[in-house]
Amino acid sequence: MKQILIRPLVTEKMSAITDKQGKYGFIVNRDANKIEIKHAVEKSYGVTVVKVNTINVDGKRKFRYTAKGIIEGRSQSYKKGRAQQTKSN
């Protein structure tokens, strides 16, 4: 069985969204769909999830300037999932 939730997304922006809207962010497996994310969050945290939003984030282009020239690469792409829980929780 594949691991759905990789790690929680802890940033200033996500903390503000959590306080205002009650949505929690996670880095999730790229192959996971909304239903799998919903079940994984409910099982791991014991909450009732109402809605799940997902977004695929492309890796950023990175450049390194060296004595031999410019080396170009990319950071890793990942998928974000936001889970909104019920108001009663």
C-alpha positions in Angstrom: 0.0 0.0 0.0 1.3 3.4 -0.9 1.9 6.2 1.5 -0.7 9.0 0.8 0.3 11.8 3.2 4.0 12.5 3.0 4.2 15.4 5.4 2.2 18.4 6.7 2.6 21.7 4.9 3.8 24.2 7.5 4.2 27.7 6.1 3.1 31.2 7.2 0.5 31.3 4.3 -0.9 27.8 5.2 -1.1 28.8 8.9 -3.1 31.9 8.0 -5.5 29.8 5.8 -5.8 27.3 8.6 -6.8 30.0 11.1 -9.3 31.7 8.8 -10.8 28.8 6.8 -10.1 25.7 8.7 -8.1 24.1 5.9 -5.0 22.0 6.5 -2.3 21.5 3.9 -0.2 18.4 3.2 2.4 17.3 0.7 0.9 14.2 -0.8 1.8 11.4 -3.1 1.6 12.4 -6.8 -0.6 9.4 -7.7 -3.1 10.1 -4.8 -6.6 11.3 -5.7 -9.0 13.4 -3.6 -10.8 10.4 -2.2 -7.6 8.7 -1.0 -6.4 12.0 0.5 -9.7 12.4 2.3 -9.6 8.9 3.8 -5.9 9.2 4.8 -6.5 12.5 6.7 -9.6 11.1 8.4 -7.8 8.0 9.5 -4.6 9.8 10.6 -6.1 12.7 12.4 -9.6 11.5 13.4 -11.5 14.4 11.9 -14.3 14.6 9.3 -13.2 16.0 6.0 -15.7 18.0 4.0 -13.7 19.1 1.0 -10.3 18.4 -0.6 -8.4 20.6 -3.0 -5.3 19.5 -4.9 -2.6 21.2 -6.9 0.4 19.9 -8.8 3.4 22.2 -8.1 6.2 22.2 -10.7 9.8 22.4 -9.5 11.6 25.7 -9.8 14.4 26.2 -12.2 17.8 26.5 -10.4 21.0 27.9 -11.7 24.5 27.5 -10.2 27.3 29.7 -11.5 30.7 27.9 -11.4 34.1 28.3 -12.9 33.2 25.9 -15.7 30.0 27.7 -16.6 26.4 27.8 -15.7 24.8 24.6 -14.4 21.1 24.4 -14.7 18.7 22.1 -12.8 15.3 21.9 -11.2 14.0 21.3 -7.7 11.6 18.4 -7.3 8.0 18.7 -8.3 5.3 17.7 -5.8 1.6 17.6 -5.2 -0.2 19.6 -2.5 -3.5 18.7 -0.9 -5.7 20.9 1.3 -8.3 19.3 3.5 -11.2 21.2 5.0 -12.8 19.8 8.1 -16.3 20.3 9.4 -17.1 23.4 11.6 -17.9 21.2 14.6 -14.3 19.8 14.9 
